[in-house]
Amino acid sequence: MIDLADYIRDVPDFPKPGIVFKDITPLLGDTHAFRSCIQRMAEPLRTLGIEKICGVESRGFIFGAAVACELGAGFVPIRKPGKLPARTHGVDYALEYGSDRVEIHADALGAGARTVLVDDVIATGGTLMASRRLLELLGAELVAASVVIELDFLNARAGWPAQIPLRALLHF
């Protein structure tokens, strides 16, 4: 079996000094590693009747769209403000210094739609938590969340609802 950690590159001092960025581009660039990653993300979801995969901007689009294709589900983008052309709902969330916002099309999900959130990394959890709140606003049923990498030392999982599975393929 492919060790996906072999395809994650550390980039020191990016995007600012003191941060070691976990770069997924080597994983994306290798056909076998990328396919293995998508299959592993999709496998625990296959029997759950998933209707939509919601991918969080921007790298969540890559993994989310591929997982949606693998499961035969639709794909819904969750974007930064001002990027979606139709009417949207949005949720603001706190950053270390300031705030940000995520948005979704108001008609993207029907009430009760069985949905999974997908992103590349969960660090502090702010983006994933705000995305979860967006899905709640639309009345979707969030069945699970799936990420490639979890940065365990930031303890984002502590704020995630225990009743919603949060799966990470790699832990750093």
ROPA-809852 format. One line per 2 residues: number of its first residue (from 1); their letters; for each residue x, y, z of N, C-alpha, C, CB. Coordinates in Angstrom, 3 decimals. Glycine has a CB too. Layout:
% ROPA-809852
NUM	A	X/Y/Z/X/Y/Z/X/Y/Z/X/Y/Z  ...
***
This chain:
% ROPA-809852
1	MI	0.842/-1.178/0.000/0.000/0.000/0.000/0.890/1.245/0.000/-0.959/-0.004/1.221  0.449/2.246/-0.719/1.191/3.501/-0.826/1.128/4.260/0.491/0.637/4.371/-1.973
3	DL	2.285/4.720/0.972/2.335/5.561/2.166/2.184/7.017/1.719/3.677/5.343/2.969  0.983/7.556/1.922/0.685/8.905/1.450/1.584/9.962/2.082/-0.757/9.237/1.731
5	AD	2.080/9.708/3.283/2.963/10.668/3.952/4.234/10.912/3.145/3.325/10.169/5.353  4.635/9.927/2.348/5.823/10.091/1.503/5.618/11.164/0.432/6.182/8.761/0.839
7	YI	4.372/11.549/0.191/4.046/12.507/-0.861/3.650/13.878/-0.313/2.928/11.964/-1.715  3.903/14.094/0.965/3.652/15.393/1.587/5.001/16.040/1.871/2.799/15.251/2.903
9	RD	5.172/17.246/1.333/6.451/17.955/1.461/6.323/19.066/2.508/6.898/18.548/0.087  7.295/19.143/3.390/7.358/20.244/4.348/8.019/21.449/3.689/8.134/19.825/5.629
11	VP	7.378/22.600/3.800/7.940/23.854/3.297/8.076/24.796/4.491/7.037/24.486/2.157  9.310/24.974/4.998/9.502/25.840/6.163/9.231/27.312/5.853/10.914/25.686/6.691
13	DF	8.731/28.001/6.867/8.525/29.446/6.814/7.566/29.886/5.703/9.849/30.132/6.629  6.543/29.067/5.464/5.502/29.437/4.488/4.147/29.234/5.133/5.620/28.596/3.170
15	PK	3.249/30.165/5.061/3.305/31.450/4.358/3.988/32.560/5.140/1.927/31.885/4.011  4.405/32.248/6.388/5.150/33.251/7.151/6.159/32.541/8.040/4.192/34.141/8.004
17	PG	7.156/33.251/8.538/8.197/32.628/9.356/7.621/31.864/10.551/9.170/33.686/9.846  8.199/30.695/10.783/7.794/29.866/11.918/6.765/28.803/11.583/7.255/30.729/12.990
19	IV	6.139/28.897/10.411/5.144/27.901/10.000/5.804/26.899/9.067/3.921/28.576/9.308  5.532/25.616/9.308/5.979/24.561/8.395/4.739/24.110/7.630/6.672/23.347/9.170
21	FK	4.660/24.503/6.369/3.511/24.220/5.514/3.577/22.780/5.014/3.458/25.204/4.325  2.455/22.076/5.094/2.351/20.713/4.565/1.846/20.811/3.126/1.393/19.816/5.450
23	DI	2.746/20.616/2.184/2.475/20.786/0.755/1.978/19.475/0.148/3.743/21.273/0.016  0.766/19.512/-0.399/0.151/18.317/-0.988/0.442/18.164/-2.476/-1.339/18.355/-0.775
25	TP	1.125/19.136/-3.093/1.302/19.061/-4.544/2.074/17.827/-5.016/2.009/20.290/-5.020  3.040/17.296/-4.256/3.647/16.043/-4.713/2.638/14.889/-4.768/4.804/15.667/-3.798
27	LL	1.700/14.853/-3.834/0.656/13.819/-3.837/-0.229/13.983/-5.070/-0.203/13.891/-2.538  -0.612/15.214/-5.365/-1.455/15.464/-6.537/-0.743/15.106/-7.833/-1.887/16.922/-6.574
29	GD	0.566/15.270/-7.858/1.337/15.036/-9.069/1.648/13.583/-9.364/2.592/15.776/-8.986  1.358/12.698/-8.433/1.630/11.274/-8.639/0.298/10.537/-8.828/2.437/10.673/-7.431
31	TH	0.096/9.982/-10.004/-1.170/9.324/-10.351/-1.575/8.287/-9.326/-1.067/8.674/-11.711  -0.651/7.426/-8.932/-0.987/6.309/-8.030/-1.283/6.805/-6.615/0.163/5.286/-7.992
33	AF	-0.503/7.770/-6.141/-0.733/8.309/-4.800/-2.061/9.065/-4.745/0.428/9.236/-4.383  -2.348/9.868/-5.759/-3.591/10.624/-5.779/-4.792/9.680/-5.836/-3.613/11.591/-6.972
35	RS	-4.736/8.692/-6.698/-5.838/7.717/-6.802/-6.032/6.992/-5.475/-5.561/6.691/-7.933  -4.946/6.575/-4.846/-5.027/5.892/-3.560/-5.664/6.795/-2.507/-3.632/5.442/-3.103
37	CI	-5.284/8.061/-2.493/-5.835/9.029/-1.549/-7.345/9.143/-1.736/-5.164/10.406/-1.727  -7.800/9.318/-2.947/-9.236/9.483/-3.225/-9.995/8.216/-2.852/-9.472/9.826/-4.717
39	QR	-9.463/7.070/-3.187/-10.137/5.812/-2.842/-10.234/5.643/-1.323/-9.388/4.613/-3.462  -9.192/6.010/-0.598/-9.217/5.898/0.867/-10.203/6.885/1.493/-7.814/6.134/1.440
41	MA	-10.309/8.069/0.910/-11.279/9.033/1.419/-12.707/8.543/1.155/-11.054/10.419/0.772  -12.921/7.951/0.005/-14.267/7.520/-0.402/-14.719/6.231/0.286/-14.309/7.325/-1.901
43	EP	-13.796/5.337/0.572/-14.162/3.988/1.044/-15.136/3.980/2.231/-12.912/3.242/1.434  -14.883/4.706/3.316/-15.819/4.630/4.447/-17.165/5.307/4.171/-15.190/5.259/5.667
45	LR	-17.283/5.975/3.038/-18.512/6.699/2.703/-19.419/5.940/1.744/-18.167/8.032/2.105  -18.916/4.862/1.179/-19.612/4.181/0.088/-21.016/3.695/0.431/-18.803/3.026/-0.357
47	TL	-21.246/3.287/1.633/-22.536/2.698/1.998/-23.456/3.685/2.726/-22.312/1.477/2.870  -23.111/4.963/2.730/-23.851/5.940/3.527/-24.901/6.728/2.746/-22.893/6.893/4.143
49	GI	-25.092/6.414/1.473/-26.091/7.115/0.681/-25.801/8.597/0.517/-27.432/6.942/1.302  -24.560/8.924/0.270/-24.139/10.316/0.132/-24.689/10.894/-1.173/-22.590/10.430/0.172
51	EK	-25.322/12.062/-1.066/-25.867/12.746/-2.240/-24.932/13.834/-2.752/-27.221/13.348/-1.912  -24.273/14.549/-1.824/-23.419/15.674/-2.213/-22.131/15.676/-1.405/-24.160/17.006/-2.027
53	IC	-21.068/16.031/-2.088/-19.787/16.292/-1.443/-19.559/17.797/-1.531/-18.604/15.477/-2.117  -19.310/18.428/-0.403/-19.038/19.864/-0.356/-17.548/20.063/-0.140/-19.865/20.564/0.770
55	GV	-16.890/20.660/-1.120/-15.459/20.914/-1.042/-15.193/22.355/-0.672/-14.780/20.575/-2.360  -14.256/22.538/0.256/-13.933/23.864/0.772/-12.789/24.472/-0.042/-13.556/23.790/2.276
57	ES	-12.984/25.735/-0.446/-11.986/26.434/-1.247/-10.640/26.459/-0.535/-12.448/27.859/-1.554  -9.580/26.240/-1.211/-9.504/25.923/-2.619/-9.067/24.471/-2.852/-8.549/26.875/-3.309
59	RG	-8.172/23.982/-2.037/-7.688/22.621/-2.284/-8.746/21.566/-1.969/-6.439/22.354/-1.457  -9.736/21.920/-1.180/-10.860/21.004/-0.947/-11.645/20.733/-2.210/-11.784/21.563/0.110
61	FI	-11.555/21.661/-3.195/-12.205/21.426/-4.485/-11.581/20.217/-5.181/-12.097/22.678/-5.386  -10.265/20.116/-5.112/-9.547/19.045/-5.808/-9.978/17.694/-5.256/-8.014/19.222/-5.667
63	FG	-9.883/17.554/-3.941/-10.209/16.277/-3.316/-11.710/16.018/-3.318/-9.679/16.239/-1.892  -12.487/17.051/-3.057/-13.935/16.894/-2.993/-14.536/16.473/-4.321/-14.571/18.175/-2.539
65	AA	-14.120/17.113/-5.406/-14.661/16.762/-6.720/-14.286/15.334/-7.092/-14.152/17.739/-7.792  -13.069/14.933/-6.785/-12.638/13.568/-7.103/-13.393/12.543/-6.260/-11.124/13.419/-6.881
67	VA	-13.607/12.832/-4.971/-14.365/11.919/-4.113/-15.814/11.848/-4.600/-14.306/12.379/-2.622  -16.395/12.981/-4.982/-17.763/12.986/-5.509/-17.868/12.089/-6.734/-18.203/14.417/-5.862
69	CE	-16.913/12.204/-7.625/-16.903/11.362/-8.830/-16.791/9.886/-8.449/-15.734/11.763/-9.765  -15.917/9.582/-7.517/-15.710/8.205/-7.059/-16.992/7.617/-6.461/-14.578/8.155/-6.023
71	LG	-17.786/8.455/-5.783/-19.006/7.974/-5.117/-20.260/8.123/-5.975/-19.204/8.718/-3.818  -20.149/8.777/-7.128/-21.330/9.034/-7.938/-22.247/10.064/-7.284/-22.089/7.742/-8.179
73	AG	-21.649/11.027/-6.592/-22.399/12.082/-5.902/-22.167/13.410/-6.611/-21.981/12.179/-4.404  -23.000/14.385/-6.294/-22.797/15.734/-6.809/-21.727/16.455/-6.014/-24.101/16.524/-6.775
75	FV	-21.192/17.520/-6.596/-20.179/18.325/-5.927/-20.698/19.740/-5.723/-18.868/18.339/-6.736  -20.495/20.286/-4.525/-20.911/21.645/-4.181/-19.698/22.404/-3.652/-22.071/21.635/-3.127
77	PI	-19.342/23.535/-4.277/-18.216/24.327/-3.771/-18.631/25.243/-2.622/-17.612/25.159/-4.899  -17.784/25.307/-1.618/-17.894/26.294/-0.549/-16.750/27.262/-0.776/-17.841/25.633/0.901
79	RK	-17.103/28.555/-0.967/-16.128/29.512/-1.458/-15.923/30.687/-0.534/-16.538/30.005/-2.790  -14.868/31.423/-0.818/-14.612/32.697/-0.153/-15.625/33.721/-0.665/-13.142/33.182/-0.405
81	PG	-15.790/34.834/0.015/-16.828/35.811/-0.357/-16.677/36.352/-1.778/-16.807/36.964/0.613  -17.841/36.544/-2.419/-17.882/37.183/-3.724/-17.488/36.316/-4.894/-17.023/38.342/-3.708
83	KL	-17.328/35.026/-4.705/-16.873/34.151/-5.788/-18.002/33.363/-6.452/-15.846/33.190/-5.259  -19.168/33.282/-5.815/-20.288/32.531/-6.364/-21.269/33.485/-7.047/-20.998/31.720/-5.255
85	PA	-21.767/33.132/-8.240/-22.545/34.081/-9.034/-24.017/34.241/-8.635/-22.486/33.673/-10.443  -24.597/33.284/-7.961/-26.020/33.369/-7.603/-26.158/33.741/-6.128/-26.748/32.021/-7.897
87	RT	-27.392/33.772/-5.648/-27.658/34.132/-4.252/-26.959/33.137/-3.320/-29.192/34.161/-3.971  -26.352/33.663/-2.252/-25.575/32.825/-1.339/-26.017/33.002/0.107/-24.094/33.143/-1.466
89	HG	-25.610/32.030/0.920/-25.620/32.150/2.372/-24.156/32.161/2.783/-26.437/30.971/3.076  -23.838/32.888/3.849/-22.463/32.955/4.311/-22.370/32.858/5.816/-21.816/34.227/3.840
91	VD	-21.193/32.448/6.265/-20.883/32.367/7.692/-19.502/32.974/7.896/-20.940/30.880/8.218  -19.418/33.910/8.857/-18.136/34.489/9.239/-17.504/33.625/10.319/-18.305/35.951/9.730
93	YA	-16.176/33.622/10.352/-15.472/32.889/11.403/-14.194/33.616/11.769/-15.162/31.448/10.958  -13.745/33.370/12.989/-12.584/34.078/13.527/-11.287/33.429/13.067/-12.641/34.114/15.056
95	LE	-10.327/34.277/12.783/-8.950/33.863/12.530/-8.116/34.349/13.714/-8.405/34.437/11.155  -6.855/33.958/13.737/-5.984/34.404/14.824/-5.966/35.933/14.918/-4.555/33.867/14.620
97	YG	-5.890/36.590/13.759/-5.909/38.048/13.711/-6.937/38.467/12.667/-4.489/38.632/13.381  -8.188/38.639/13.080/-9.222/39.076/12.151/-10.297/38.035/11.959/-8.616/39.421/10.827
99	SD	-10.916/38.076/10.773/-11.981/37.134/10.473/-11.983/36.830/8.988/-13.346/37.685/10.918  -12.760/35.814/8.616/-12.939/35.442/7.223/-14.374/34.983/7.062/-11.926/34.331/6.781
101	RV	-14.714/34.553/5.884/-16.090/34.158/5.586/-16.080/33.067/4.529/-16.931/35.372/5.113  -17.033/32.154/4.628/-17.271/31.162/3.581/-18.718/31.290/3.140/-16.957/29.709/4.078
103	EI	-18.954/30.965/1.854/-20.283/31.087/1.281/-20.623/29.858/0.447/-20.385/32.354/0.431  -21.935/29.648/0.305/-22.458/28.549/-0.501/-23.688/29.078/-1.228/-22.804/27.282/0.384
105	HA	-23.964/28.553/-2.406/-25.194/28.939/-3.098/-26.398/28.556/-2.244/-25.280/28.267/-4.498  -27.366/29.452/-2.169/-28.554/29.243/-1.345/-29.344/28.011/-1.784/-29.448/30.472/-1.395
107	DA	-29.258/27.658/-3.063/-30.014/26.514/-3.583/-29.144/25.276/-3.814/-30.694/26.900/-4.878  -27.953/25.237/-3.211/-27.005/24.148/-3.480/-27.427/22.807/-2.900/-25.659/24.511/-2.937
109	LG	-28.143/22.846/-1.782/-28.513/21.605/-1.091/-29.963/21.682/-0.651/-27.589/21.346/0.127  -30.672/20.593/-0.856/-32.029/20.531/-0.342/-32.021/20.113/1.116/-32.875/19.566/-1.170
111	AG	-33.120/20.389/1.791/-33.252/19.979/3.190/-33.074/18.461/3.293/-34.636/20.414/3.770  -32.254/18.050/4.239/-32.020/16.628/4.466/-31.018/15.981/3.532/-33.288/15.911/4.357
113	AR	-30.423/16.727/2.607/-29.437/16.147/1.680/-28.277/15.547/2.464/-28.916/17.219/0.682  -27.979/14.280/2.189/-26.882/13.579/2.874/-25.567/14.050/2.270/-27.029/12.015/2.751
115	TV	-24.785/14.715/3.117/-23.648/15.500/2.657/-22.378/15.174/3.433/-23.957/16.978/2.773  -21.238/15.309/2.760/-19.920/15.163/3.378/-19.107/16.414/3.060/-19.188/13.867/2.871
117	LV	-18.416/16.944/4.065/-17.479/18.044/3.874/-16.099/17.471/3.578/-17.438/18.972/5.124  -15.410/18.034/2.596/-14.063/17.575/2.240/-13.127/18.768/2.145/-14.077/16.789/0.902
119	DD	-11.953/18.622/2.740/-10.901/19.632/2.615/-9.554/18.925/2.615/-10.980/20.686/3.770  -8.506/19.660/2.309/-7.181/19.051/2.291/-6.605/18.924/3.693/-6.241/19.863/1.418
121	VI	-6.754/19.994/4.503/-6.122/20.034/5.824/-7.097/20.608/6.840/-4.818/20.869/5.792  -7.078/20.045/8.045/-7.719/20.706/9.172/-6.597/21.120/10.119/-8.783/19.768/9.887
123	AT	-6.526/22.425/10.337/-5.508/22.979/11.236/-6.213/23.446/12.507/-4.714/24.165/10.555  -6.674/24.681/12.541/-7.394/25.177/13.722/-8.863/24.772/13.705/-7.284/26.696/13.808
125	GG	-9.390/24.430/12.542/-10.775/23.989/12.416/-11.754/25.079/12.064/-11.203/23.361/13.666  -11.315/26.333/11.989/-12.229/27.437/11.731/-13.000/27.310/10.432/-11.477/28.708/11.724
127	TL	-12.317/26.988/9.356/-12.969/26.890/8.052/-13.957/25.726/8.019/-11.923/26.726/6.943  -13.553/24.578/8.547/-14.434/23.413/8.537/-15.656/23.647/9.428/-13.669/22.160/9.001
129	MA	-15.463/24.295/10.575/-16.595/24.594/11.471/-17.571/25.561/10.797/-16.087/25.194/12.812  -17.050/26.598/10.150/-17.922/27.551/9.457/-18.658/26.864/8.312/-17.105/28.748/8.923
131	SR	-17.989/25.976/7.613/-18.621/25.233/6.524/-19.731/24.330/7.065/-17.574/24.395/5.761  -19.501/23.724/8.203/-20.538/22.901/8.847/-21.762/23.759/9.160/-19.994/22.240/10.150
133	RL	-21.540/24.958/9.677/-22.665/25.848/9.989/-23.434/26.240/8.723/-22.160/27.112/10.709  -22.720/26.419/7.616/-23.394/26.705/6.339/-24.349/25.579/5.969/-22.360/26.911/5.212
135	LE	-23.887/24.356/6.099/-24.729/23.209/5.746/-25.945/23.135/6.661/-23.923/21.898/5.826  -25.765/23.459/7.933/-26.891/23.495/8.867/-27.912/24.557/8.441/-26.391/23.777/10.304
137	LL	-27.425/25.722/7.980/-28.324/26.786/7.518/-29.217/26.304/6.384/-27.520/28.005/7.064  -28.668/25.469/5.514/-29.429/24.964/4.374/-30.266/23.739/4.724/-28.492/24.629/3.242
139	GA	-30.128/23.226/5.938/-30.910/22.066/6.352/-30.360/20.733/5.868/-32.300/22.215/5.872  -29.124/20.726/5.395/-28.510/19.480/4.934/-28.166/18.589/6.128/-27.241/19.774/4.095
141	EL	-28.072/17.306/5.875/-27.631/16.360/6.898/-26.146/16.091/6.681/-28.464/15.027/6.847  -25.312/16.617/7.564/-23.875/16.388/7.466/-23.576/15.019/8.050/-23.064/17.502/8.201
143	VA	-23.192/14.100/7.182/-22.957/12.712/7.570/-21.539/12.504/8.078/-23.227/11.784/6.397  -20.569/13.238/7.494/-19.160/13.078/7.871/-18.353/14.227/7.287/-18.598/11.711/7.382
145	AS	-17.131/14.334/7.758/-16.142/15.233/7.168/-14.883/14.415/6.927/-15.854/16.481/8.092  -14.187/14.746/5.858/-12.999/13.990/5.490/-11.908/14.950/5.029/-13.324/12.955/4.386
147	VV	-10.708/14.774/5.580/-9.559/15.586/5.201/-8.377/14.666/4.921/-9.210/16.619/6.312  -7.443/15.176/4.158/-6.222/14.408/3.895/-5.311/14.477/5.114/-5.487/14.942/2.631
149	IE	-5.137/15.687/5.670/-4.179/15.904/6.753/-4.853/16.575/7.937/-2.997/16.752/6.268  -4.557/16.078/9.131/-4.950/16.749/10.359/-3.688/17.133/11.122/-5.881/15.846/11.225
151	LD	-3.598/18.398/11.485/-2.475/18.882/12.289/-2.894/18.732/13.757/-2.095/20.395/11.933  -2.580/17.578/14.322/-3.077/17.192/15.651/-2.701/18.173/16.747/-2.555/15.833/16.013
153	FL	-1.530/18.769/16.651/-1.052/19.639/17.723/-1.901/20.905/17.883/0.388/20.023/17.461  -2.732/21.228/16.882/-3.612/22.390/16.973/-4.971/22.050/17.594/-3.815/22.987/15.596
155	NA	-5.230/20.766/17.800/-6.385/20.274/18.555/-7.741/20.753/18.021/-6.251/20.693/19.984  -7.891/20.865/16.708/-9.165/21.293/16.123/-10.282/20.293/16.392/-9.012/21.498/14.625
157	RA	-9.942/19.040/16.509/-10.939/17.989/16.709/-11.736/18.214/17.995/-10.261/16.615/16.747  -11.132/18.855/18.979/-11.815/19.096/20.260/-13.079/19.930/20.073/-10.871/19.799/21.245
159	GW	-13.124/20.771/19.060/-14.298/21.590/18.813/-15.281/21.004/17.825/-13.877/22.907/18.336  -14.960/19.837/17.279/-15.817/19.201/16.271/-16.884/18.357/16.984/-14.967/18.314/15.288
161	PA	-18.138/18.377/16.520/-19.191/17.583/17.165/-18.890/16.084/17.106/-20.544/17.866/16.503  -18.942/15.430/18.253/-18.590/14.007/18.353/-19.494/13.118/17.513/-18.650/13.559/19.795
163	QI	-20.733/13.524/17.276/-21.675/12.680/16.542/-21.456/12.688/15.029/-23.077/13.120/16.839  -20.576/13.578/14.544/-20.275/13.634/13.109/-18.851/13.134/12.901/-20.448/15.091/12.540
165	PL	-18.688/11.970/12.271/-17.330/11.461/12.054/-16.458/12.451/11.277/-17.386/10.131/11.309  -15.245/12.640/11.767/-14.226/13.453/11.106/-13.049/12.532/10.844/-13.805/14.711/11.978
167	RA	-12.813/12.246/9.556/-11.757/11.314/9.190/-10.589/12.057/8.568/-12.285/10.249/8.226  -9.389/11.694/9.000/-8.158/12.233/8.429/-7.281/11.055/8.017/-7.412/13.173/9.449
169	LL	-6.742/11.129/6.819/-5.860/10.052/6.343/-4.482/10.120/6.984/-5.720/10.115/4.826  -3.993/11.335/7.223/-2.664/11.530/7.785/-2.740/12.452/8.987/-1.703/12.096/6.731
171	HF	-1.924/12.167/9.980/-1.860/12.984/11.184/-0.427/13.466/11.399/-2.363/12.189/12.417  -0.296/14.763/11.594/1.016/15.349/11.893/0.905/16.148/13.166/1.526/16.243/10.724
***
